[in-house]
């Protein structure tokens, strides 16, 4: 089960765009309102891993650190939400049961590094992930 455009959870549609921008509130709503995520099973594990992969494919952390602009900042005059937090997003997934054996496919992405550090019990220190 891979998430491409929308994530459907028990009649709740969460936009892929909110998740990939580091909107931790969108993930929290999904985790709080989806009964399937309250059980420990393969479906839950796959869903948490898919959400983590979405975070690891975002260009927003690079934009926040100033190394390259994301698509939104390149095409619009608006800035990122002050509530953007990739750290909170990852922490929510870990608290929900993201498997310690999870290995992000994009290994050089800053969110991937933060996930690996947190799954090993560390705190992580990626300032631009908020």
Secondary structure as UniProt FT lines:
FT   STRAND          6..9
FT   TURN            10..11
FT   STRAND          12..15
FT   HELIX           16..20
FT   TURN            21..22
FT   HELIX           24..33
FT   HELIX           35..38
FT   HELIX           42..56
FT   HELIX           60..65
FT   HELIX           71..75
FT   TURN            82..83
FT   HELIX           86..96
FT   TURN            100..101
FT   TURN            107..108
FT   HELIX           110..119
FT   TURN            120..121
FT   HELIX           127..129
//
